[in-house]
Amino acid sequence: MKTLVSIHDVMPDTMGEVAEQLQICSQLGVGKVTLLVVPGLNWTTAQIEQICQWQAGGYELAAHGWHHKCDTISSLKHRLHSTFLSRDVAEHMCLTSDQIAALMIRSGDWFEENGFKRPEHYVPPAWALGEITDDALAETGFCMVETLRGVRFPKSDRLISLPLVGFEADTAFRAFALSVFNGIVTGTSKTRLLRVSIHPHDHKLRLQDSLRKILNNSDESFDYASLGIGYGC
């Protein structure tokens, strides 16, 4: 099994957990990991330097929203999404198309302003892209945008559908639901490339053994830059 491993929600208050998860990945032979950084928070110089060290060590960086928080939930669609999947983190779903585009551009700008290369890959919080038009998405400058279905290439309007597993099981219900979902995905997938989504506390939660098993069974790990080769990235 080949894997695209990403660690979500890299924030000032999750740096310790992210470091622990990178160590676990290394111990289990997973060398390629993409770090999803949330820019619009109170970052210290030391924390930014740590991210620089991770990038210098070969870990890919991706932009992950702005502050990873939705201020208001107004529509029925968003309320259902919040109840069953995203809670209050799907910040794109609070915004108009123009506002989403502005947020994405601002997110990418943060990396350049802090000495990083502008990321090619963007992942909206909870994979909820929101009501952004195709034209506006193409203008954000990101080569790849990830959703629940897979990875979009806005400039060419192509989509690669890729199976996804997750382990953010902080309640018994979530553990059951994710176990069933992950089992279906791994049992029926026709592709050998699996997206493995890790959130900062997953290695301490109810599905930690399942997470380690998936990582241990990875024959080869990739990053999103590798996926983007051939699509103009």
Buried (B, 14 or more C-beta within 10 A) or exposed (E): BEBBBBBBBBBEEBBEBBEBBBEBBEEBEBBBBBBBBBBBBEBEEEBBEBBBEBBEEEBBBBBBBBBBBBEEBEEEEBEEBBEEBBEBBBBBBBBEBEBBBBBBBBBBBBBEEBEBEBBBBBBBBBBBBBBBEEEBBBBBBBBBBBBEEBBBBBBEEEEBEBBBBBBBBBEEEBBEBBBEEBEEBBEEBEEEBBBBBBBBBBBEBBBBEBBBEBBEEBEEBBBBBEBBEEBEB
